[in-house]
């Protein structure tokens, strides 16, 4: 039996809390708390991560009595204001029983205590802290892809390569020295596996669940969607082989826009370190920004 996959998600990623968040920003914490308590019997609308959570939880229906996936709630809310969230969880029949309500403090430090393989949030500061501590984390930017006619039972997850599955070691060469030097480096290093990026262990956890099923009946399908092309593809293939991690589809696009390919794959979520790529794909699939690597480094400015 594979190790259970644990996904941590924030309350604002799971449910639409925009209205109450506007009250928090305009009127402060006390007004926010009063509002949530006054409305705690009103069911919250689904948020960007709601459909994804339902698909993760549906994987547990593939096995009799042994859950393969657990969803953990990590929330800035207090236990008082969190009642509305758990009431909504119960309304939708979501099997979520564990949570941390931190009363305004970032909850990311509870990720290792819960054994979470992934943290999804709408709060980019929490995500950056989680990535800095060595955990897979992403800022979810858009909702599910069902409205585009790609609804299916199988969970489909797409990843960018450099700075997501792999380290940004090669991406730094590309950004700092250009395509020619990058290509030459990857050709010369083709048989040297790339170092792992922040999502390596999450992909490995997905692979363990996939390996528990026959390939044609696995409840999860994965894809690598990368701007790389031949000959820089070889190092990626050899790296995944060295990790002994299965990925179902690999798209080497050579710089072509990713959105159409993600739509064709039918991704339920796409993880990329380029926020602009996430935004471009968000009309077709749910997207999550991974603020990691050189693309997301703060700009260096000259001191006065």
N, C-alpha and C positions, 0 to 999 in steps of 0.2 A: 504494500500500500504506500503510495507516495506521501511525502510530507504535505500537510495541509497548507494550501496557499492562503495567505492572510493579506487582505486589502484594507488599508485605513483610508477613510474618506471624511472630509469635513462636512459639517451640517449644511453650509452654503453651497457645497458642490452636490450634495444629495437632494436638497430641496431649494425652492425659490424663496429666498429670504431677502430679496431686494427691497421690498417695502419697509420691513422692519429695520433693515440696515440703513436706509435713508433716515429713519427716525433717530437711530443711534448717532449718525453723523451730524444731523441738524440739531438734535435736542439733548444728546448725551446718553450715558449709560442708564441712569435712573428711569428716564422716559422710555427707553428701549425695554427695560425689564417690565415696567408697568404694562406696556403694550403687549408683550408676549404673554404675560400672565392673563391679561384680559381676553386674549384671543386663543388661549391654549386648547380650546375645544374645536377650533377652526382648522381644518386639514390644510396643510401646506401643499402647494402645487409642486410637481416634480422639478428638480433642478437639472443642470447639465449632465451630471453623473448618474441620474436615476436609472435610465435604461441600461447603462453599463452594469450597474449593481445588480439589476434584475437578471441579466444574462450570466453574471458570475454566480449568483445564487442558484440559478437553474441547473448549473453543472452538478450540484448535489443530488439532483433527481436522477442522475445517471447511475448512481450507486445506491445499494440498499443499506440504509442505516449508518453509513460512514461518510460524513461530510468531507469533501475535498477542498472546499473553499469556505472561508469565514470573512465576513465584513465587520470591521470595527469602526465605530464613530468616534472621531476626534473633533471636539468642538470648543470654541472660545466661550460658549454660553455657560451659565451657571446651571446647577442642578434644577433650580426653580424654573428658569426660562427654558431648560431642556425638556420639560414635560411636554411642550407642544410638539417638539421634534419626535419624541417617542410615541406620542399619540398618533402622529402622522405615519410613523413606521408601522404601527399596529393597524392603522386603517388600510394601508396598501399591502399588508400581509408579508412584509419583508422580514426575513429571519435574521434580525440583528439584535443581539442581546448584550453585547459588551460596548462600553463607551467610556470616554474620559471627558468630563465637563470641567474646564479649567478657569472659568470665571474671568475671562479677559486676557489670560496669559497664553502665549503660544503653546499649543499642545504637542509640538513635534517631538519633545523629549520622551514621550510615551511610546514612540514607534518601536524601539527595541524591546521595551517591556512586553508589548503585545506580540512581538515577533513578526511584525508586518514586513511584507516583501515590497510593498508599494504604498505611497501616500499621495492621494489626490486632493487638491484643495483649490479654491478660487483665490486664496491669499498668497500672492507671490513671495512675500517676505517669509512666511512659514515654509514654503517650498524651498527657497534658497537656503534656509537654515538646515532643513532636512538633507538636502544635497551636500551641504558643507560637512555634515556629520557622517556622510558616507551611505545614505539611503537613497533608493530610487524614489523620486518624487517629481511631480509635474503640476503645473497650473492649468486646470481645465478651462478652455476658452469657449467651447461651443457644445451644443447638445448632440443628441443621437442622430443617426443617419436614416431612421425609419421613415421620416417624412419624404425622403428621396426615393422610396420604393425599394430599399435594400434590406428590409426586415427579413431576418432568418433566425432559426433557432441557434445555429452555430455561432459562437463568439469569435470574431475576427479582429486581430490586433496587429497593427502595422507600426514599424519602428524605422526611424532614420538610423544610419550607422554611426558615423564619427560623432563623438561627444554624447552619444546616447547609449548604444550597445557597446561601442568601443570608446577608448579614451580619445581625447582631442589632439593626441600627439601628431598625427598626420595632418589634421585640419589646421594646426598651427603653422605647419610648413606651407600649406596651400595659401593661407591668409597672409603670411609674412613674406613668402618667396615666389608665389605664383604657381600656375598650373604645370609648367614644364618641370620645375624642380620637384614639385609634389609627385608627378607621374614617375620621374626617374627614381625618386626615393622609394615609392611603392613597388616599382619593378625590381629594384635591388633588394628590397626587404620582403619579397613575395613569400618566402618560406619562413619568415619570422612572425609568429602570431602577434596580432595587435594586443596591447594591454586592454583589460576590460574597462568599460565605462560604467556609469551609474546604474544602467539597466541590465547589466549582465546577469546578476543574480535573479532578477525578476524573470528574465527570459528562461533561465535555468529552471526556475520553479514551474513555469508554464510547461516546459519540456517534460518535467517529471510527471505532470498530470497527463499530457498527451501520450507518453509512453505506456500509460496504464490501459490505453484503449487500442483497438485495431486502428490503423491509419485512416481507413475510410469511415470510421465511426467516432473519431475524436471530437469532443465538444468544443475544442479550441483549434483555430487555424491562425498561423502567424505569417507575417511577411516582412522582409527587409525592403525598404523603398529608399534608395540612395541615389545621390547625384553622381556617384562613381560610374565609370564605364571601363571597358577593356583598355589597357591591360591592368588597371588598378583593382579589378574585381578579384584577381587571383588571391591576393593577400586576405581578403575578406572570407573567401571560400575556405582557405586553409586555416584561418583563425577559428571559424565555427567548427571545423573538423577537429582541430586540436582541443577545443573545449568540449567536444562530444555533445554538442547541443544541436538539436534539429530545428531548422526553420523551413516552413513549408514552401514559401515562394520567395524568390529574390529578384528584385527589379533593379537593374543597373541602367539608369536613365540618362547618364551623360549630360546632366544639366537641364533636361526637359522639365517643364512644370509637373509637379507631382499630383495635383488635384484630380485630374482625369483618371490616373492609374489607381489612386486610392478609392475613387468612386467605383471603378471596375472591379476592384478587389472586394468592395463592400465592407470596408473597415468600420468596426464599431468605435474604434478610437485609434488615433495616430499620434505618436510621440516624436517630436522634433525639437532640436535646440534652436532652430531659426524661428523666431516668433512670426516673421513675415510669411514663412512657408505654412505655418499653422493657420494663419488668418486667411491665406489664399485657398486652403483646402476646406475651410470651415463651412462653406456653402454646400459641401458634398458629404462630409463625414465629421464626426466629433473629433476635436483636436485638443491636444494638451502640450503646452510649452515646457520644455526642460531647460531651465535657465542655467546651463552648465557649459563650460568650455570658453574658448577664446572669443567666440561670437558674442558672448554675454559678459565678458570682462568689462569692468568700468573703464571708460576712456582715460588715458593718461594725459594730464594737463600740466603745462609748465607752471612751476611755482612762481609767485610774484616776487 
